Amino acid sequence: MKRIFVSLVFIATVFCFASCNKDKVYQQRHEFDSYTWERLTDEKTITFSDIMIEDTNAVYDVWVTLRHTPYINENKVKFLLKITTPEGITRESTHTVKLKDRYNEKWIGDAAGDLIDVEERCRSFVEFPIKGSYTITLTNMGTYTKTVGIMDMGIKIIKSNLDGYNNAK
């Protein structure tokens, strides 16, 4: 009887984790050498390529993830986000991810020792009108020539909550 109970709990856990990730389409991170993101050199742009979109009827949320140390030289990270279609059409927007609260006293995000993780939705209900491979680039637009203390930055694309989409129309 105990074996059956343990087996059922295991199966339920697997289904729970599988359902949590069923809407995730893409996730990738870029690590920075020396924890530094340049602004004025070739390293100012991070490229995430081969983002395969199959369902053109769905809408998606684009999230930016970043990990930094408490010694970062910015209170926010500003960047240009470009989405390029398989046909080469590019849409761009500027975003700012705050790293500290409104009083610039406490870090926003999940902290574990000297690592602080932040996730922020930058674009909601994005339509990808063509099936195929998309590219997303992030270009540093920070205040300083170097953002020091940033460990990695990434992109996560998930299918949007359609209830929110229908209410936003």
C-alpha positions in Angstrom: 0.0 0.0 0.0 2.9 2.4 0.9 4.5 1.7 -2.5 1.3 2.6 -4.3 1.0 5.8 -2.4 4.6 6.8 -3.1 4.1 5.9 -6.8 1.0 8.1 -7.0 2.7 11.0 -5.4 5.7 10.7 -7.8 3.3 10.6 -10.8 1.4 13.6 -9.6 4.6 15.5 -9.1 5.8 14.7 -12.6 2.5 15.8 -14.1 2.6 19.0 -12.1 6.1 20.0 -13.3 5.3 18.9 -16.9 2.2 21.1 -16.9 4.1 24.1 -15.5 6.5 24.1 -18.5 4.0 23.2 -21.2 3.6 26.8 -22.4 7.4 27.5 -22.4 8.5 27.9 -26.0 12.1 29.0 -25.5 14.6 29.8 -22.8 18.3 30.6 -23.1 20.9 32.6 -21.1 24.1 34.4 -22.0 26.9 34.5 -19.5 29.1 37.6 -19.4 32.9 37.3 -19.2 34.3 39.0 -16.1 30.7 39.8 -15.1 30.7 42.8 -17.4 28.3 43.9 -20.2 30.0 46.4 -22.5 28.0 49.3 -24.0 30.3 50.7 -26.7 32.0 47.6 -28.1 31.0 44.5 -30.2 30.0 42.8 -26.9 27.2 45.3 -26.4 24.7 43.1 -28.1 23.5 39.6 -27.0 21.9 37.4 -29.7 19.5 34.6 -29.1 18.9 32.8 -32.4 17.0 29.8 -33.7 13.9 30.6 -31.7 11.5 28.2 -33.4 7.9 29.4 -33.5 5.4 26.8 -34.8 2.0 28.1 -33.5 1.3 31.4 -35.3 -2.3 31.5 -33.8 -1.0 31.9 -30.2 0.3 35.0 -28.5 3.4 35.0 -26.4 5.0 36.8 -23.5 8.7 37.7 -23.7 10.6 37.7 -20.4 14.1 38.9 -19.7 16.0 37.1 -16.9 19.2 38.4 -15.4 21.5 37.4 -12.6 23.8 40.0 -10.9 25.9 40.5 -7.8 25.2 43.1 -5.1 28.2 44.9 -6.4 26.6 45.9 -9.7 27.2 49.5 -10.7 23.6 50.2 -11.8 20.3 50.3 -10.0 18.6 49.3 -13.3 19.5 47.7 -16.6 18.4 49.5 -19.7 18.4 47.7 -23.1 17.1 47.7 -26.6 15.1 44.5 -27.5 14.9 43.6 -31.2 12.7 40.7 -32.5 13.6 39.7 -36.1 11.2 37.5 -38.1 12.3 34.7 -40.5 11.8 37.2 -43.3 14.1 39.7 -41.8 11.6 42.2 -40.5 12.7 43.7 -37.1 10.6 45.2 -34.4 12.3 47.0 -31.5 11.5 48.5 -28.1 13.5 49.9 -25.2 13.1 48.4 -21.7 14.4 49.0 -18.2 14.6 46.4 -15.6 14.8 47.8 -12.1 17.2 46.0 -9.7 16.2 47.9 -6.5 13.0 48.9 -4.9 11.5 52.4 -5.4 13.7 53.8 -2.6 16.9 52.2 -4.0 17.5 50.4 -0.8 16.6 46.7 -1.3 17.3 44.4 -4.2 14.4 43.2 -6.2 14.5 39.5 -7.1 15.5 36.3 -5.5 18.7 36.5 -3.6 20.9 33.6 -2.6 24.2 34.8 -1.1 25.9 37.1 -3.6 23.6 36.0 -6.5 20.4 37.9 -7.3 18.0 36.7 -9.9 15.4 38.9 -11.6 12.8 38.0 -14.1 10.6 40.6 -15.8 8.0 40.4 -18.6 9.1 42.9 -21.2 6.5 42.2 -23.9 3.0 40.8 -23.5 0.7 39.3 -26.1 3.4 39.3 -28.9 2.2 37.8 -32.2 4.7 35.9 -34.3 2.9 35.9 -37.6 5.2 33.5 -39.5 6.3 30.0 -38.7 10.0 29.7 -38.5 13.2 30.8 -36.8 13.2 34.1 -35.0 16.1 36.1 -33.5 16.0 38.3 -30.5 18.9 40.7 -29.6 19.5 42.7 -26.5 21.7 45.8 -26.7 23.1 47.5 -23.6 21.9 51.1 -23.3 23.1 51.6 -19.7 24.3 54.8 -18.2 28.0 53.6 -18.0 30.2 52.3 -20.7 30.3 49.0 -18.8 27.7 47.3 -16.6 29.9 45.6 -14.0 28.5 43.0 -11.7 26.0 41.4 -14.2 26.6 37.6 -14.5 24.1 36.6 -17.1 21.1 37.7 -19.0 18.5 35.6 -20.8 15.3 35.4 -22.7 12.2 33.3 -21.9 9.2 33.0 -24.2 6.0 31.5 -23.0 2.5 31.4 -24.4 0.4 34.2 -23.0 -2.7 33.8 -20.8 -5.4 34.2 -23.4 -7.9 35.4 -20.8 -5.7 38.4 -20.2 -5.2 38.9 -23.9 -9.0 38.9 -24.6 -9.5 41.4 -21.8 -6.7 43.7 -23.1 -8.3 44.0 -26.6 
